[in-house]
Amino acid sequence: MTPLEHPSECIQCGTCVSVCPVEKVGGHAIVTFLADPSETDFSAWLCTSCWRCHQACPVGVDIYGLMMAWRRRSPAPSGYLESYERLLETGLALPIAQQTLDEIRASWGLERVVLPVPEVARVLLKVHP
């Protein structure tokens, strides 16, 4: 397998990092890739596929395409596929009980939100042709 290389057209301006939602919450998907694109780790799996980096890049580096190429190099981290399947099934990436959600939201001073039952989530998330 040919190693991925740092994109030669990248001017390291940091614009992609400044618009990345993962980078904003402390993940390092883009930074890790640009630091050493020959390595693969779980960081590529943090990418939310929002394309903000791609749209913001002033020189047109296909960062999203590079991240997806990086993902194809290694298996998904433990729990990733289960979370994805749970999201499609229930609308929730992480399992959480209604009582736990109520307690967390109350501690933050937020109103109660009722979790959708799996049947409703399935209907809402169903892709229609």
C-alpha positions as CSV (number, residue, x, y, z in Angstrom):
1,M,0.0,0.0,0.0
2,T,1.4,3.4,-1.0
3,P,1.8,5.6,2.0
4,L,-0.2,8.8,2.1
5,E,1.8,12.0,1.9
6,H,1.3,15.5,3.1
7,P,-0.5,17.3,0.3
8,S,2.2,19.4,-1.4
9,E,-0.3,22.2,-2.2
10,C,-1.1,22.7,1.6
11,I,0.3,26.0,2.8
12,Q,-0.3,25.1,6.5
13,C,-2.5,28.1,7.1
14,G,-4.7,26.3,9.7
15,T,-7.9,27.4,8.1
16,C,-9.1,23.8,7.9
17,V,-8.4,23.2,11.6
18,S,-10.2,26.4,12.6
19,V,-13.5,25.3,11.0
20,C,-13.4,21.6,12.0
21,P,-16.0,20.7,14.6
22,V,-13.8,17.8,15.8
23,E,-10.8,20.1,16.3
24,K,-13.0,22.6,18.2
25,V,-13.9,20.0,20.8
26,G,-10.4,18.7,21.3
27,G,-10.2,16.0,18.7
28,H,-7.2,16.1,16.3
29,A,-8.3,14.5,13.1
30,I,-6.8,17.0,10.7
31,V,-3.8,18.0,12.8
32,T,-2.9,14.3,13.3
33,F,-3.1,13.6,9.6
34,L,-1.1,16.7,8.6
35,A,1.5,15.9,11.2
36,D,2.2,12.4,9.8
37,P,0.0,11.2,6.9
38,S,2.0,8.0,6.6
39,E,0.6,6.8,10.0
40,T,-2.9,5.7,10.6
41,D,-4.8,5.7,13.9
42,F,-8.3,6.3,15.1
43,S,-8.1,10.1,14.4
44,A,-9.5,9.7,10.9
45,W,-12.5,8.1,12.4
46,L,-13.3,11.3,14.3
47,C,-14.1,13.1,11.1
48,T,-17.8,14.0,10.9
49,S,-17.8,14.3,7.1
50,C,-19.1,17.9,7.3
51,W,-16.8,19.0,4.4
52,R,-16.1,22.3,6.2
53,C,-12.3,21.8,5.8
54,H,-12.7,21.2,2.1
55,Q,-14.8,24.3,1.6
56,A,-12.6,26.5,3.7
57,C,-9.2,25.5,2.2
58,P,-7.9,28.5,0.3
59,V,-5.8,26.3,-2.0
60,G,-8.3,23.5,-2.6
61,V,-6.7,20.6,-0.8
62,D,-9.2,17.7,-0.7
63,I,-8.8,17.1,3.0
64,Y,-12.1,15.2,3.2
65,G,-10.9,12.8,0.4
66,L,-7.6,12.4,2.2
67,M,-9.4,11.6,5.5
68,M,-11.5,9.0,3.7
69,A,-8.4,7.4,2.1
70,W,-6.9,7.3,5.6
71,R,-9.9,5.5,6.9
72,R,-9.7,2.9,4.3
73,R,-6.2,2.0,5.5
74,S,-7.3,0.7,8.9
75,P,-10.3,-1.0,10.5
76,A,-12.8,1.1,12.4
77,P,-11.9,1.5,16.1
78,S,-13.7,-0.7,18.7
79,G,-17.3,0.4,19.2
80,Y,-17.5,2.6,16.1
81,L,-19.6,0.3,14.0
82,E,-21.8,-0.5,16.9
83,S,-22.4,3.2,17.5
84,Y,-23.2,3.8,13.9
85,E,-25.7,0.9,13.8
86,R,-27.3,2.2,17.0
87,L,-27.6,5.6,15.5
88,L,-29.4,4.2,12.5
89,E,-31.6,2.0,14.6
90,T,-32.5,4.4,17.4
91,G,-31.3,7.9,16.5
92,L,-28.7,7.8,19.4
93,A,-25.0,7.1,18.9
94,L,-24.5,6.3,22.6
95,P,-26.9,4.3,24.7
96,I,-28.5,6.4,27.5
97,A,-31.4,5.8,29.8
98,Q,-34.2,8.4,30.0
99,Q,-33.5,8.8,33.7
100,T,-29.8,9.4,33.1
101,L,-30.6,12.0,30.4
102,D,-33.1,13.7,32.8
103,E,-30.5,13.9,35.5
104,I,-27.8,15.3,33.2
105,R,-30.1,17.9,31.7
106,A,-31.4,18.9,35.1
107,S,-27.9,19.4,36.4
108,W,-27.2,21.8,33.4
109,G,-30.5,23.6,34.0
110,L,-32.0,22.3,30.8
111,E,-35.6,21.2,30.1
112,R,-36.5,17.6,30.0
113,V,-36.3,16.0,26.5
114,V,-38.1,12.7,25.9
115,L,-36.0,10.1,24.0
116,P,-37.7,8.7,20.9
117,V,-38.8,5.1,21.1
118,P,-36.8,2.9,18.7
119,E,-39.8,2.4,16.4
120,V,-40.2,6.2,16.0
121,A,-36.5,6.6,15.4
122,R,-36.5,3.9,12.7
123,V,-39.3,5.8,10.9
124,L,-37.6,9.2,11.2
125,L,-34.3,7.9,10.0
126,K,-35.6,5.7,7.2
127,V,-34.3,6.7,3.8
128,H,-37.1,7.1,1.3
129,P,-36.4,6.7,-2.4
